[in-house]
Amino acid sequence: MEQLSIFWHRRDLRIDDNAGLYQALKNNQNVLPLFIFDTTILERLEDKKDLRVNFIYQQIKALKELYQKQDSDLLVLHGQPLEIFKGLCAKYKIKNIYANHDYEPKAIKRDQSVLDYLKTQNVSFSSFKDQVIFEYSEVTKDDGKPYTVFTPYSKKWKAKLAPFYYKSYPSTSYLEHLKQIQTSQKLMSLDEMGFEEVKHTFPKEHFDKSVIKTYHLTRDIPSNEAGTTRLSVHLRFGTISIRRAVRFALKGNQTWLSELIWRDFYMGNILANFPKVDGHAFKPAYERVEWINNPEHFNAWTQGKTGYPIVDAGMRELNQTGFMHNRVRMITASFLTKHLLIDWRWGEAYFAKKLLDFDLSANNGGWQWAASCGCDAAPYFRVFNPTLQQQKFDKSLAYIKKWVPEFEDAFSYPKPIVEHKFARQRAIDVYKKALSQS
């Protein structure tokens, strides 16, 4: 039985500048790349036309082709990771497993179960930092405790940043250490996995220098499709590395760099150090907010029929494309949690179903920010006025006309489901009551 090493691709669907793959190839011969379509995750997806599954499938096909050009292959399996590894250990003499860190609580639990099993087989499991620039205790306050406020975290992050942290890993320099495979494995179809292929134009994996250069001027205008990089899905699934993104940001735009630091803040700092935020308010006092949770209002919000055009445009864009402009994400989240007094977890879960770039840490951080219950969140008395937001960021109504073409038709467009002034005061009163309780 031949001995081999395995590199387990997860949120790093690329060969170049891949920390864990670099370590696997540099330190071993006969490295077999692996990707698992995790049925634990797939079975939770209700939409069988899920765009994320389609995106991942496309990337896996491309990744397989890259490995096949090296006379190797990407082994793609479908099932529960622990059972997959039990099967692999029975089939091969495995020396070690390599992967990159995942900071989500369910992923940590998954990795621990795999690690516990591998120990019984005398197989080592090594994991590396790859998704973020800094993680856990790398950027801390002077007393060693993690930051919970972004601005001082950002200052320390920038002060600590050195070329070492964003230097590319030369993983492609060791491709001759891949396991040589004569016959390539046939890729299981989406249909065989219980999903449908969807014709969809995904954002390109491309750093547009002109977009990044003017990012600070264009990022808040939702109608300007070239105003943001649209790279979030590629960062989410690791088809590009965060180090490459930071290199571009340092040359191109400090505002875009700040957005990448927010990503580190939520993923490598908040979620990594405070995993309780998955399902719970960062600030416990906000668990006492008495949500109304009106199902009819929630359905109107999900369908883009609230009577507030900027909110409805955002929700319709999300439902139809899997994308929503970041400014509009803030407006729609504020509207759900403040105007409608619906639990932020309802909105978080809905975005988790729909967003192509869904990332637990960013989604959770954004929703808790909007609901004022997160670290460094908007104060509870800050309630976005959707009409003013519309006037400020969609003055020409180009965004609204695209997604809510009937908004000027009194017969076909609904009246507002709540009145702004009333809803704002109600939210402030409800939050104030919750926070006054000892």
Secondary structure as UniProt FT lines:
FT   STRAND          3..9
FT   TURN            16..17
FT   HELIX           19..27
FT   STRAND          31..38
FT   HELIX           39..42
FT   TURN            43..44
FT   TURN            48..49
FT   HELIX           51..68
FT   TURN            69..71
FT   STRAND          75..79
FT   HELIX           81..91
FT   STRAND          93..100
FT   HELIX           105..120
FT   TURN            121..122
FT   STRAND          124..128
FT   TURN            136..137
FT   TURN            142..143
FT   HELIX           150..160
FT   HELIX           163..166
FT   HELIX           171..177
FT   TURN            190..194
FT   HELIX           209..213
FT   HELIX           215..218
FT   TURN            219..220
FT   TURN            222..223
FT   TURN            225..226
FT   HELIX           232..237
FT   HELIX           242..252
FT   HELIX           254..264
FT   HELIX           265..271
FT   HELIX           272..273
FT   HELIX           275..277
FT   TURN            278..279
FT   HELIX           284..288
FT   HELIX           295..303
FT   HELIX           309..321
FT   HELIX           326..334
FT   HELIX           335..339
FT   HELIX           344..354
FT   TURN            356..357
FT   HELIX           360..370
FT   TURN            371..372
FT   TURN            375..376
FT   TURN            380..381
FT   HELIX           386..393
FT   TURN            395..396
FT   HELIX           398..403
FT   TURN            405..408
FT   TURN            410..412
FT   HELIX           420..436
//
